[in-house]
Amino acid sequence: MAAAVRRAEELVEREMGGRDASHDAAHALRVRDLALSLAAEEGLSAPDRLLTVELAALLHDVDYKYTKNNVEDISVVEMFLQEVGLDEGQKDEIVAIIKGMGFKNEVSNKSIVEPTLEFAIVQDADRLDAIGAIGIARCFTYGGSKNSALHDPRILPRDSLSKEKYMSKEEKQTSINHFHEKLFKLKDMMKTEAGKRRAEKRHRFMEEFVAEFYEEWSGRA
């Protein structure tokens, strides 16, 4: 178990180390720590189930986000899980969690995985890292990496996003719109009780930040 986790950490550092700070290795490590903390609160203690949570959390973003044409490809993860000698059932569960946990699947109402406790914990941990103070920092870091404007009053947040519209790179968007299109929605999408409790505080912090942002943008503050 410890050896597999150590090798997963090395893979994360190797594959994600050169990315911008919104989806770098530190993000994966934070999600792992959050996931294990949520697991403890939810009473998950069996070693094999904790290993599933830890590996899925560590490896969840070694994926399509930074490949060409947004083609989903987690072959690196699948090969790694084969190499560390996990049994087929556990390997398949980790792959299913990684493939199914994205916001893009939920906005299209096309869940592709059974919502097990392990799945819920890893997904909630990833979503917690997308909101609050760190979520704000990550949002603007990612927007900056794509040369997105902070805000443009002429560009309105998109309503009723489909998976295709959410993934589209053709429509010009702003960093502040991402709060309305995704981040403000995550609190009510948490699946574990522990995740719901933690999301409340982070959500309020974002609301206060965005309100202050608009005040300053308008010159009223």
C-alpha positions as CSV (number, residue, x, y, z in Angstrom):
1,M,0.0,0.0,0.0
2,A,2.7,2.5,1.0
3,A,4.8,1.7,-2.0
4,A,1.9,2.2,-4.4
5,V,1.1,5.6,-2.8
6,R,4.7,6.6,-3.0
7,R,4.9,5.7,-6.7
8,A,1.7,7.5,-7.3
9,E,3.1,10.7,-5.7
10,E,6.1,10.4,-8.0
11,L,3.9,10.0,-11.0
12,V,1.9,13.1,-10.1
13,E,5.1,15.1,-9.6
14,R,6.4,13.9,-13.0
15,E,3.2,14.4,-15.0
16,M,1.8,17.5,-13.3
17,G,4.9,19.3,-12.0
18,G,5.2,21.6,-15.0
19,R,1.7,22.9,-15.1
20,D,0.3,26.2,-14.0
21,A,-0.7,26.3,-10.3
22,S,-4.4,25.7,-11.0
23,H,-3.9,22.0,-11.8
24,D,-0.4,21.2,-10.7
25,A,1.0,18.5,-8.4
26,A,0.2,20.6,-5.3
27,H,-3.5,20.5,-6.3
28,A,-3.5,16.6,-6.5
29,L,-1.7,16.4,-3.1
30,R,-4.3,18.8,-1.5
31,V,-7.2,16.7,-2.9
32,R,-5.6,13.6,-1.5
33,D,-5.3,15.1,1.9
34,L,-8.8,16.4,1.8
35,A,-10.1,13.0,0.6
36,L,-8.4,11.2,3.5
37,S,-9.8,13.7,6.0
38,L,-13.3,13.4,4.6
39,A,-13.0,9.6,4.7
40,A,-12.1,9.7,8.4
41,E,-15.1,11.9,9.1
42,E,-17.3,9.6,7.1
43,G,-16.1,6.6,9.0
44,L,-14.3,4.9,6.1
45,S,-11.4,2.9,7.7
46,A,-10.8,-0.3,5.7
47,P,-7.3,-0.2,4.3
48,D,-8.2,-1.3,0.8
49,R,-11.0,1.3,0.5
50,L,-8.7,4.0,1.8
51,L,-6.2,3.0,-0.8
52,T,-8.8,3.4,-3.5
53,V,-9.7,6.8,-2.2
54,E,-6.0,7.9,-1.9
55,L,-4.9,6.7,-5.4
56,A,-8.0,8.1,-7.1
57,A,-7.5,11.4,-5.5
58,L,-3.8,11.6,-6.3
59,L,-4.3,10.5,-9.9
60,H,-7.6,12.2,-10.8
61,D,-6.0,15.0,-12.9
62,V,-3.4,13.1,-14.7
63,D,-5.9,13.3,-17.6
64,Y,-7.3,15.0,-20.7
65,K,-7.4,18.5,-19.4
66,Y,-3.9,19.3,-20.8
67,T,-3.9,17.0,-23.8
68,K,-4.7,18.2,-27.4
69,N,-8.3,18.5,-28.5
70,N,-9.7,17.7,-25.0
71,V,-9.5,14.0,-25.8
72,E,-10.0,12.0,-22.6
73,D,-6.9,9.8,-22.1
74,I,-6.0,8.3,-18.8
75,S,-3.9,5.5,-20.3
76,V,-0.9,6.7,-18.2
77,V,-3.0,6.1,-15.0
78,E,-4.3,2.7,-16.3
79,M,-0.8,1.6,-17.0
80,F,0.4,2.7,-13.6
81,L,-2.3,0.9,-11.8
82,Q,-1.4,-2.3,-13.8
83,E,2.2,-1.9,-12.9
84,V,1.7,-1.5,-9.1
85,G,-0.2,-4.8,-9.1
86,L,-3.7,-3.8,-8.0
87,D,-6.4,-6.4,-8.6
88,E,-8.7,-5.8,-11.5
89,G,-11.7,-4.8,-9.4
90,Q,-9.8,-2.1,-7.5
91,K,-8.1,-0.9,-10.6
92,D,-11.5,-0.6,-12.4
93,E,-13.0,1.2,-9.5
94,I,-10.2,3.8,-9.4
95,V,-10.5,4.4,-13.2
96,A,-14.3,4.7,-12.9
97,I,-14.0,7.3,-10.1
98,I,-11.5,9.3,-12.2
99,K,-13.6,9.2,-15.4
100,G,-16.9,9.9,-13.6
101,M,-16.1,12.7,-11.1
102,G,-15.9,15.7,-13.4
103,F,-18.4,18.6,-13.3
104,K,-18.9,18.2,-17.1
105,N,-20.7,14.9,-16.5
106,E,-23.0,16.2,-13.9
107,V,-24.1,19.3,-15.8
108,S,-25.2,17.0,-18.6
109,N,-27.0,14.6,-16.2
110,K,-24.9,11.8,-17.6
111,S,-23.4,10.1,-14.6
112,I,-21.1,7.3,-15.7
113,V,-20.3,5.7,-12.3
114,E,-22.1,4.3,-9.4
115,P,-22.0,6.9,-6.6
116,T,-20.1,4.8,-4.0
117,L,-18.8,6.4,-0.8
118,E,-15.3,6.3,-2.3
119,F,-16.5,8.1,-5.4
120,A,-18.4,10.7,-3.3
121,I,-15.3,11.4,-1.1
122,V,-12.9,11.9,-3.9
123,Q,-15.3,14.1,-5.9
124,D,-16.2,16.2,-2.9
125,A,-12.5,16.6,-2.1
126,D,-11.8,17.8,-5.6
127,R,-14.7,20.2,-5.5
128,L,-13.7,21.6,-2.1
129,D,-10.3,22.5,-3.6
130,A,-12.2,24.4,-6.4
131,I,-13.9,26.7,-3.9
132,G,-13.0,29.0,-1.0
133,A,-9.7,31.0,-0.9
134,I,-7.7,28.4,-2.8
135,G,-10.6,28.0,-5.3
136,I,-10.5,31.8,-6.0
137,A,-6.7,31.6,-6.5
138,R,-6.9,28.6,-8.8
139,C,-9.7,30.2,-10.9
140,F,-7.7,33.3,-11.7
141,T,-4.5,31.4,-12.2
142,Y,-6.2,29.2,-14.8
143,G,-7.9,32.1,-16.4
144,G,-4.6,33.9,-16.7
145,S,-3.0,30.9,-18.3
146,K,-5.6,31.1,-21.0
147,N,-5.4,34.9,-21.3
148,S,-9.0,35.3,-20.1
149,A,-10.2,38.7,-19.0
150,L,-10.9,39.1,-15.3
151,H,-14.3,40.5,-16.1
152,D,-16.1,42.0,-19.1
153,P,-19.7,43.3,-18.3
154,R,-20.6,42.6,-22.0
155,I,-19.9,38.9,-21.6
156,L,-22.6,37.3,-19.5
157,P,-22.4,34.0,-17.7
158,R,-23.8,31.1,-19.7
159,D,-27.0,29.5,-18.5
160,S,-28.0,25.8,-18.7
161,L,-24.6,24.6,-19.7
162,S,-24.4,21.4,-21.6
163,K,-21.3,19.2,-21.4
164,E,-20.3,20.4,-24.9
165,K,-20.8,24.1,-24.1
166,Y,-18.9,23.7,-20.8
167,M,-15.9,22.1,-22.6
168,S,-16.0,24.5,-25.6
169,K,-13.0,26.7,-26.1
170,E,-14.6,28.7,-28.8
171,E,-16.8,31.0,-26.7
172,K,-14.9,33.8,-25.0
173,Q,-15.3,33.8,-21.3
174,T,-14.1,35.6,-18.2
175,S,-12.6,34.4,-14.9
176,I,-15.4,36.0,-12.9
177,N,-18.1,34.3,-14.9
178,H,-16.6,30.9,-13.8
179,F,-18.0,31.6,-10.3
180,H,-21.5,31.8,-11.7
181,E,-21.2,29.0,-14.2
182,K,-19.6,26.5,-11.9
183,L,-18.1,27.4,-8.5
184,F,-21.2,28.8,-6.9
185,K,-23.0,25.5,-7.8
186,L,-20.6,23.2,-6.1
187,K,-21.8,23.6,-2.5
188,D,-25.2,22.1,-3.4
189,M,-23.5,19.3,-5.4
190,M,-21.6,17.9,-2.5
191,K,-22.4,14.2,-1.7
192,T,-21.0,13.5,1.7
193,E,-22.1,15.2,4.9
194,A,-18.5,16.1,5.7
195,G,-18.1,17.7,2.3
196,K,-21.4,19.7,2.7
197,R,-20.2,21.0,6.1
198,R,-16.9,22.2,4.8
199,A,-18.4,23.7,1.6
200,E,-20.6,26.1,3.5
201,K,-17.7,28.2,4.8
202,R,-15.8,28.2,1.5
203,H,-19.0,29.1,-0.4
204,R,-19.6,32.1,1.9
205,F,-16.1,33.3,1.4
206,M,-16.5,33.2,-2.4
207,E,-19.8,35.1,-2.2
208,E,-18.1,37.9,-0.2
209,F,-15.2,38.0,-2.6
210,V,-17.3,38.3,-5.7
211,A,-19.5,41.0,-4.2
212,E,-16.4,43.0,-3.3
213,F,-15.0,42.4,-6.7
214,Y,-18.0,43.9,-8.4
215,E,-18.0,46.9,-6.0
216,E,-14.4,47.6,-6.8
217,W,-14.8,47.1,-10.5
218,S,-17.6,49.6,-10.6
219,G,-15.7,52.2,-8.7
220,R,-18.1,52.2,-5.8
221,A,-15.7,50.8,-3.2
